[in-house]
Amino acid sequence: MNSPRALTIRIAFLLLPIAISLAIGAVLVIAVGRDPLEVVDALWKGAFKDTRKIGGVVNFWIPLTLVSIGLVVTFRAGLWNIGVEGQMMMGALFASWGAQYILLDESLSPLLHVMLIALAALGGMFWGGVVGLLKIRLGVNEIFGGVALNALVNVISIYLISGPWQPRIGGSAQGTEPFPTPALLPEFSSRFPTNIFMIALVIAAFVIVMVMLNATRWGLNLKAVGKNMRSALLLGVATERASLSAFLVCGALAGIAGSYRVLFTFDNLRPLASGGIGFLGLLVVLLLSIRLLWVPLIAFAFAAILTGSTRLQIALQLDSSLAGVLQGLLVLFVILFHGVQEVFFPGTLGDEDESSAPHPKPLPNGSVSTRPHKEGGA
Amino acid sequence: MNEEFLNTLSSIVGTATPLVIASLGETITERAGVVNLSLDGSLALAAVLGFAAARTAQETGAIDAPMQIALGIAVAMLVGALIATLVGFSSIKLRRDQVAVGFVLTLLAAELARFLGADFTRIPGPQIKRFAIPLLEDIPILGTIFFEQNLLVYFSYILMFGIWFWLFRARGGLTLRAIGERPEAAYARGAQVQRLRYWYTFFGGALVGLAGAAYSLNVKPGWSSPPAMQGDGWIALAIVIFGGWHPFRVVLGAYLFAALRAVASYIQTNGLFIFGQEINFPFVLLNTLPWLLMIVTLLIVSGGLTERLLQYMPRAVQRRLRAFLRSDPPKALGARFEME
């Protein structure tokens, strides 16, 4: 395994997906008549030109890392929490409710922030819990439950924005009025506009979940459930409770991520305030084969691409969806090349197989297959 | 019967057609044991590229109108088929998880559609023409509802019967069901499991692509961002489950969803009157209905809830109702199969 050849192949398989996605990206850019180098330049400047831009990257990194950490938990338990986007949105709704109706003095602002973030976590847990109960109690596959609940919370937010919470003047479907100042999370400084408390919270969440997953019985149970539902049950693991707890933890983290979007990024509630960050989190975690350790780093890279892409429109009149295309290509090719390596170069794989939980194999009617799969003895 | 009501039913059949075709395509793919979760993105990408091809052909004027449509449809079908084949390849050859690859592809295809469609947003293009079938259109009631449509709609009827016939009356269909239910047994009896899975995935994907073209060239003409059919791919996937992987029930499910949507949009534009009394509530909430229906239908067909409720029914009814309500997936759905 440590032979030079094996090492070369490993490095090649690390770089190939990146090279191929960049090449395809370049072809696409040329196809719409632009210069790929200009795109790289715009992306880089859009993300790292000055400390304000870097602050912008951090502001994407915060919610993205939070949801990704949560998704590691649900994936560990073998669950596809596509509903994470809606859980973010429900967190944003709960925080928005609190921001408008819990009126505290400016001096009590920190207390208010804690209350709002807790509310958002509750909101996310609520929506995640619904997905979980639908799956566990009623047999509705979490992918479909999640998709439906994402759509439901979007309709609810549009109803609130165009109805009960519409601005007093010029009510439209654009967004609510900006929240009162005490509710808004403060900027660290105007040159580095981000929120330090939230960064600390992200780091804390990372450490806590890392410990919980790897050093507690709960983490062990989750892993057992994710690997094989039936044998976990036979071993005496309360599988339903483990699955539900994974949804609740992920929902809470997603809810907090949602609160950051409304209490910091936008200062009000907008339709689709979650902005696809939940789905991006799924990509981050899939890219990493569910390994928590690298989540903050990859999330930072993805956040940088996302922030940089906002400049594409201004500088090159290019649709910002190019960022999503690049991220999608990268994850797709990482997955595919992982397969190529496993099938055609067995033995060059590292020791990662232990740490990466297997992908769940849900059947669309909700039951996770408990039949033994016919795996080739490669 | 009221003419306005007939026209409404007719338009439901028309607007349901992309859902019908996409769900039938996915039915075939899943019957072979492969889940193509990329539907929502595939529909968008097929729609925008099909539209772009047809529109570009129209601008250059090299081919006449029917051929422009045909080109758009061909491009869309190819896009859908290629995406599905990628799902199949990654699962069959590379042993990747179908759900993971499908999900990544759904996001990727949606973003690609947005990116490539930027120059085709909100511009007119060729559209599929209505074509009433002589004689059949004169049948009272049914003629108006089913036979004053376009060729794509008629194709969806043929497709439904064709798939039913293939699945349950033809030898090839027997093999198809076998590779989705018990691939080992099918293999032992000489079926080329992997090759057939590729073909059915390709075929199902092509139908998904066709559904995409049905949106951009007919039901929701043109392209806009966010796409008009956003979410329909997920609904189509749910319809396949609701339909129990049976073409007739799948089509029924698609019409049900389209009908519910028609009711919701009718109320949103015309208001709601019950016994001449106007009922007022925030109509925007009606947009939750398709999604609530999705949850409810999945709950009924796949859940323990139905089972619990059945306990209270008389025994004679129980078995029939269970057979009617429950839907069980092909047993090897999503599972890999490897020859030794």
Chai-1 contact restraints between the chains, C-beta under 6 A:
chainA,res_idxA,chainB,res_idxB,connection_type,confidence,min_distance_angstrom,max_distance_angstrom,comment,restraint_id
A,L138,B,L299,contact,1.0,0.0,6.0,A-B,restraint_1
A,L138,B,G303,contact,1.0,0.0,6.0,A-B,restraint_2
A,L138,B,L305,contact,1.0,0.0,6.0,A-B,restraint_3
A,G139,B,S302,contact,1.0,0.0,6.0,A-B,restraint_4
A,G139,B,G303,contact,1.0,0.0,6.0,A-B,restraint_5
A,G139,B,G304,contact,1.0,0.0,6.0,A-B,restraint_6
A,V140,B,L298,contact,1.0,0.0,6.0,A-B,restraint_7
A,V140,B,L299,contact,1.0,0.0,6.0,A-B,restraint_8
A,F144,B,A238,contact,1.0,0.0,6.0,A-B,restraint_9
A,F144,B,L298,contact,1.0,0.0,6.0,A-B,restraint_10
A,V147,B,W234,contact,1.0,0.0,6.0,A-B,restraint_11
A,A148,B,W291,contact,1.0,0.0,6.0,A-B,restraint_12
A,A148,B,M294,contact,1.0,0.0,6.0,A-B,restraint_13
A,A148,B,I295,contact,1.0,0.0,6.0,A-B,restraint_14
A,A151,B,W291,contact,1.0,0.0,6.0,A-B,restraint_15
A,L152,B,T288,contact,1.0,0.0,6.0,A-B,restraint_16
A,L152,B,W291,contact,1.0,0.0,6.0,A-B,restraint_17
A,V155,B,N287,contact,1.0,0.0,6.0,A-B,restraint_18
A,V155,B,T288,contact,1.0,0.0,6.0,A-B,restraint_19
A,Y159,B,P282,contact,1.0,0.0,6.0,A-B,restraint_20
A,Y159,B,V284,contact,1.0,0.0,6.0,A-B,restraint_21
A,Y159,B,L285,contact,1.0,0.0,6.0,A-B,restraint_22
A,G163,B,P282,contact,1.0,0.0,6.0,A-B,restraint_23
A,F279,B,L107,contact,1.0,0.0,6.0,A-B,restraint_24
A,L286,B,A100,contact,1.0,0.0,6.0,A-B,restraint_25
A,D319,B,F115,contact,1.0,0.0,6.0,A-B,restraint_26
A,D319,B,A118,contact,1.0,0.0,6.0,A-B,restraint_27
A,S321,B,E111,contact,1.0,0.0,6.0,A-B,restraint_28
A,S321,B,R114,contact,1.0,0.0,6.0,A-B,restraint_29
A,S321,B,F115,contact,1.0,0.0,6.0,A-B,restraint_30
A,L322,B,F115,contact,1.0,0.0,6.0,A-B,restraint_31
A,G324,B,E111,contact,1.0,0.0,6.0,A-B,restraint_32
A,V325,B,E111,contact,1.0,0.0,6.0,A-B,restraint_33
A,V325,B,L112,contact,1.0,0.0,6.0,A-B,restraint_34
A,V325,B,F115,contact,1.0,0.0,6.0,A-B,restraint_35
A,G328,B,L107,contact,1.0,0.0,6.0,A-B,restraint_36
A,G328,B,L108,contact,1.0,0.0,6.0,A-B,restraint_37
A,G328,B,E111,contact,1.0,0.0,6.0,A-B,restraint_38
A,V331,B,V104,contact,1.0,0.0,6.0,A-B,restraint_39
A,L332,B,V104,contact,1.0,0.0,6.0,A-B,restraint_40
A,L332,B,L108,contact,1.0,0.0,6.0,A-B,restraint_41
A,I335,B,R96,contact,1.0,0.0,6.0,A-B,restraint_42
A,L336,B,S90,contact,1.0,0.0,6.0,A-B,restraint_43
A,G339,B,L94,contact,1.0,0.0,6.0,A-B,restraint_44
A,G339,B,R95,contact,1.0,0.0,6.0,A-B,restraint_45
A,G339,B,R96,contact,1.0,0.0,6.0,A-B,restraint_46
A,V343,B,L94,contact,1.0,0.0,6.0,A-B,restraint_47
A,H359,B,D97,contact,1.0,0.0,6.0,A-B,restraint_48
A,H359,B,A100,contact,1.0,0.0,6.0,A-B,restraint_49
A,K361,B,G334,contact,1.0,0.0,6.0,A-B,restraint_50
A,L363,B,P329,contact,1.0,0.0,6.0,A-B,restraint_51
A,L363,B,L333,contact,1.0,0.0,6.0,A-B,restraint_52
A,L363,B,G334,contact,1.0,0.0,6.0,A-B,restraint_53
A,P364,B,I241,contact,1.0,0.0,6.0,A-B,restraint_54
A,P364,B,P329,contact,1.0,0.0,6.0,A-B,restraint_55
A,N365,B,I241,contact,1.0,0.0,6.0,A-B,restraint_56
A,N365,B,S302,contact,1.0,0.0,6.0,A-B,restraint_57
A,N365,B,P329,contact,1.0,0.0,6.0,A-B,restraint_58
A,G366,B,S302,contact,1.0,0.0,6.0,A-B,restraint_59
A,H373,B,A335,contact,1.0,0.0,6.0,A-B,restraint_60
A,K374,B,F337,contact,1.0,0.0,6.0,A-B,restraint_61
A,K374,B,E338,contact,1.0,0.0,6.0,A-B,restraint_62
A,G376,B,E338,contact,1.0,0.0,6.0,A-B,restraint_63
